[in-house]
Amino acid sequence: MVNNTDLLIVGAGASGLWAACAAGRAGLRCLLLERRHRPGLKLLLCGNNRCNISHIGSAAELQAAYGEPVGSFLAPALRQLPPAALREAFAALGLPSKILKDRIYPSSEKADDVLHCFTDQLRDLEVPLLLNCPAQKIIQSSSEGFELQCGKLHFQTRYLLLATGGVSYPKTGSVGDGQRLAGELRHHLEPYRPGLAGIEVGDAWLRPRADRIEAAIPSVRLKLSSQGREIATTDGNLLADRICVRGSAVFDATRIIARRQLLTFDLAVDIFPEQTPAALAQALSRAWQKTRQPAATLNALGIEHALAQPLAEKLACYFTGSPSWLELAQALKDISISVTGIRPLKEAIVTVGGVSLADIDPETMQSRLQPGLFFAGEVMDIDGPTGGYNLQAAFSTAELAVRAICRQLSPSIGSKPSPERRQKSSQSIDKKRSWGKDFWKNRPR
């Protein structure tokens, strides 16, 4: 049994990796456990393997984008580590970033580089990372702290941080270990729902021809309504394939559906959101004068032919006789979508649901029920829009949790250190590094 750890972190995804590196820099004796054969598997998938690490904006702007109750809960974490500070932290570690359409990416646009940034830090700080080590049971120790059972390995720790992620993409290791362990310690779990997921539709025009895998509309606006009342609008792209529609506008709509737990709802799409009906009518008239074909007219306005042809068939009544371009324009800006289902949770980008926010102190990420137990990232009932918000939340909550643990271990942390305190801190880090280097020594063989 390892019994001299300050902090045990369960889950080597985005939040767990950030927490382990932050703990290592603070000089904590820290262990990072991961159930899979390598860390950061879901991190590598983020942003289509480009790893959209955050979204530009102030802490207050991001808080508003998350919506309630998530925004208010994340406010202290976002103030502690807003996007600007996140970029500075990565840059200091040799990972510069850039902005593309309000989204923050590593300059290389490679998720591998983000993961390597973390694993290089773990190596340099000599923070032990144990792979193929699924957490099975937590026992609250009779003394201070917890015992974590991982098969034949048992760990004794003063502080425990659950950072196991949600339950989507289970092949990456997100199978609900953290939620199960929290539930065994009397925490309430909010039901799981798919957030940022595809939508299955019954509309023929949203199914590309059989020879096309996918067709895209670069910019649309979706209107979400329920019982005749408009709930929200989402902007972004739309991707249609033979199974469902996806894209940022669709993903953000499904997140709202899940968060509001809407059982019945209606969707309508504006496929020319940047044009007024009058301007669009003029553009349609000019295109028609050149093409004299319905599908070619829509194609001339930027709709891929794979979608333009079936859409023209759907709107054929507007092209007969003497076309009313204004009526057609208004129709194109308000097309009802026949929703037949939402793709399953295992395919969702994020999980809505998890450990209840009511059981967690937002100022520290510490459990209100079990002192010494902390949470970070998607294991909690937090989620955000597409575009870097979910990774930002993972990093910010991990940073806040580790700082809170440091303050409990040493109340002076956070104030300006004197030369004597800096020397003690350096000695503490040296001890930690020695502890990390010697971790496997004297282990039973």
N, C-alpha and C positions, 0 to 999 in steps of 0.2 A: 504494500500500500504506500502510495506517495502521500506524505502527510505534512509537507512543509510549503504548500503553495499559498500565496496570498489570494490568487484569482485563478479560477478555472473557467474557461470560455468554451461553450459547447456550440459548434458550428463554425466552419471556416468558409463562410460566404462573405458577402460584402461587409456586413456589420461586424462579423466575428474577426475578419482579417484586420479591419480598421481598429477594433478594440484591442486586439493582441499587439499591434504595433504601437498604439498609444500607451498601453500598459508597459511594454518593453522600454519605451523612451522614458517613462516615469520611474523606472527602476523596480517595478513590481515583479515578484516571482510569479510568473504566469505560465499556464499551460493552455494550448489550443487543441481541441479535439474535433475530429471530422469523421463522420460515418463512412464517407466514400474513399476511393483510392487516391484522390487528389483534391486539393482545395479549389474553391472558386469556379465550380463547373457551371453554375447558372450565371455567374458574372461574365463568363466568356460568351454567353449568348446575348447579352444586353446590347441593344441598339444595333441589331443585325451584325453582331460580332465587332462593332465599332466602339461599344461601351460608352453610351451617353451618360456621363458621370453626374451631370447636374443641369440646372436650367438657370439662365441669368435672371437676376432680380434681387431685391432686398429680402431680408427675412420676412418683413411684413407682406410683401407681394407674394412670396411663396406660400405663406400662411393662408392668404385669401384663396389661392389657387387650390389648395388641398380641400377647402370647404370644411364644414363642421360635421362631426366633432373633432375630426383629425387635426385641422389647422390649429385650434386652440391648444390641443394636447402637445403638438410639436413646437409651439412657439418658443419655449425655453431652449430646446435643442437647436432650433434654427438660429436663435440669437447667439448661442455659443459657437456654432460653426455654420455661418451663412455661406452661400456659394462663392463669394469673393475670397473668404478665408480658406475654403476648401481648395480653390485653385492655387492659392499661395502655398498651402501645405504640400500639394502634389508637386508643384514646381520646385520647392526646396528639396524634394526627394528625387529630383531628376526626371519628373514627368510633366513636361509643359502641356498646356491645353490650348484649345482654340474654340471659337464660337461659330456655329453654323445654324442660322435661323433660330436664334435665341437658345440653342442647346449647346451645352459644353461637352466637348469630346477631347480625348488625348490628341495631341497634335498629329500623331501617327495614324489616328483613327483605327487603332488595333486594340482589341480587348486584351490580347495577350500581354501587351505592355503594361496595362493596369495591374493585371495579376502578378506579373514579374516584379513590379514596383513593390507590392506587398511582400512577396516571398523573399525578395532580396533584403527587405528590412528585417523580416523574421530571422534570416540567416545572420545578418550583421549584429542584431541585438541578441542573438542566441536564445530566442524564444522557442522552446520545443513545440513542434507540431506533430501530433499523433494522428495518423491516418488509419482507415479501416477500424475505427473505434466508436461504434454507435453507443450512445448513452441509453441505459436501460432503466435505471431507477435512481431516484434521489431519496436519501434518508437524512432527515434533519438530525445532526449530531447531538448527542447528549451534552457535549461541550459546545463551544462556539463554532458555528460553521455548518458544513454539509458533508455528507459522504455520497459520492457519485459512483454507482456501479456500472461498469462497462465490460460485461462478460467476466473474464478472469482478472481484469484490472479493476481495482478499487482506488478511488482518489478521495483524500480528505482535503478540504479547502475552506478557507475563511469566507471567501466571497465567491459567488457563482453567477455567471452571466450567460443567459440563454439567448443565443443568436442563430437559431436553426432555420430561420426563414419561414415561408408559408407552406402550402401543400400542393402548389402547382409545379409542373415539371418534376415529378417525383424521381425520375431517373438521375437528376442532379443531386439527389440526397434530401430534397425537401419533402419529407414524408410525415411531418407533424410530431417529431420527437419532443420538441420544446413545449408545444401545446399540451401534449400528453403528460409530460412531467409536471407542468404547471397545474394541470387539472388534478393530479394526484396530491398536490399541495394546496388544494381547496380553492384554486383560482377559477373564476367563471370564464368559460370559453364561448365567444360569440360564434354563431353558425358560419360555416364556410360558404362562400359564394364566389363564382368566377368574376374577377375584375380584369379589365383590359383584355377582353376576349372577342372572338369573331361572332358574327350573327348569321344564322341560317335564314335564307329568304326564299320566298316562293315566286319571285318576279323573274320572268324569262329574260328580260333585258339585262339583268345582273348576272347572267350566266354566259360567259364568253363562249365563242364557237369551240367545238370539240378540239380543233387543232391549236388552240391557245391555252396555255397553262393559266395565265393570269392577265387581266386588263386593269388599267389604273385610270383614275381621275385625280389629277394632282391637287385640286382644291375644291372641297365641298363644305356645306354647312348642314348639319343634321339637326332637326327639331324634334325633341323628345316631349311627348305629351302623355297625360294620363287622365282619364275620365273628363276629357274635354278641356283640360287646363294645361298650359305649357309649363313644363318642368325646367327645361334647360336647352341650350343650343351648344353644339360642339363643332369646332372647325378643324380641318386637317385634310389628309388625303383619304381616298377610298380605293381599296384593292378588291377586285372581284375574281373569284375562281369558281371551279365547278362545285365546290362544297359550301362556301360561305363568303361573306364580305368582311374585310378587315380594314386596316389602316387606322391612323391616329384619331380621326373623327369618330369612327365606329368604336374603337377601343374606349375612348373617353365616355361615350354614351353608355356602354355596357357597365362601366365602373359606377356611373350614377344610378343605373337601374339596380345594380347589386347593393349599393350603399343605401338607397332609398327603399330597398326590398319591394320593388314594384312588381305586382303580380300581373297587372294588365297595363299595357302602354301602347302608344302609337309612335311611329317614326315617319318623318318626311325628309326628303333630301332636296337641297338647293344645289344644283351642279354648276351654277354660275354665281357664287356668292359675292363676287367683287363687282358685279354689274347690276345696275338698276334695271327694272323691266323695260323701261323706255330705251335705254342704251342697248340692251340685249336684242330688242325688237329690231332696231336699226341694223345691228350686226347680222341678224338672221336674214333680213331683207337683202342686204348686200351679197351675202353668201349664196342666197337662192338665185339671184340674178346671174351668178357665174356658173352654178352647178345644175340647177333645175332638178336635182335629185335630193329627196329627204335625208337619206343617210349621208350623202356627200356634203350636204349643208351643215349637218351636225359635226361631221368630221372636220370641216373647214374651220369650225369654231373651237377645235381642240379636243373633241371627244374621239377616243380611239375607235377605229372602224369596228373592232370586235364588239364594242358596246353601241356604237352609233347605229348600226344596222338594226339590231333588235329594239333599240329605243325609238328609232324612226317608225318601226312597225307598231309599237305601243301608242305612238302619238300620230298615227296616220290621219286621223280625222282633222287635224289642224293643217294638213298640207293639201287637202282636197279643195276643189273649186278655187275661190280667191282667198288665199291664206290670210288669217288674221295674225300678224306677227306679234302683236302685243299679247294676245291670248296665249299663243305658243310660248312666248317668253315667260309669262306668269306661270304656265304649266311646268316649264323647265325649272322654275325656282321653287316648286312645291309639289314634288312627286312623292306620293305615298309609297311606303315600302311595306310589303307583306312579310312580317317576321314570323318564322315558323319555329325558331328556337335559338338558344345561345349555346355556343360550343362548350364542351365540358370543362370542369375545373382543371383537369390535368393539362389542358392546353392554354390556360389563361396565363398572361404575363405576371399578374399579381393575384394574391388571395385577399379577398375581403372577408374579414372575420379573424378569429384568433383570440389571444388572451385579452380579456376585457380591459379597456382603458381605466375603468373605475377602480381596478385593483392595483394600479401603478401610479406612483408619484411622478408627474410630468417634469418636476424640477430636478429629479435625480435618476429617473428610470428604475427606481427601486420598488419592489413589491410593497404594497401596504399591508400584506398579510404575513410575509416572511422576511424579516430584516436580514440583509445580506444577500438576498436574491434579486438580481437585476435582469433587465430585458433590453434588447436592442433589435431594431429592424422589424421585418415582416412577421416575426413570431407573434407580435402584438396585432391588435385590430387596427392597423394603420395602412393606408394605401394612398396613392396620389395619381394624378393624370399621367399620361404618357409624355415623355420628353425629358427624362432625367430626375423627375421628382422622387421616384421611389428609391433610387440610389442615394440621393441627397438625404432622404429621411433615414436610411440605413446608416450612413456615415455620421450624421449629426447625433442620432440617438446613441450610437456607440461611443462617440467622443464624450457626450454628457455623462453617460454611465461610468466611464473610466475616471473621469474627473471627480465624480461624486465618491467613488471608491477611494481614490487617492486622498480626498479630504477626510474621510473617515479613518484612514490609516495614519494620516498626518495632517492635522487641522491647519498647519501653517502653509500647506500647499495652496498656491493661488496668489499669495502675497509676494511682494518683491523680495527675493532671497538675499540675505546678507552673504558676504564672502565665506563665513563659517558654515552657513547653511548650504551654500553651493558645494563646498568641500564634502560635507556629509552626504549630500545628494549624489555626488560623484562616486563616493565610496559605496553608497547603496547600489548604484548601477553596476559598479564593478563586482559587488557580491552577487547581484542578480545574474550577471553574465557568467560568472564562475559557476553559479548554481545551474544555469542553463547548459553550460558546456559539460558539466559533470552529471547531467540528469540520468543518463543511462548507466553510470557507474554504480556498482553494488546492487544492480537490479537482479532478482532471482533469474537463473538460467534454466 
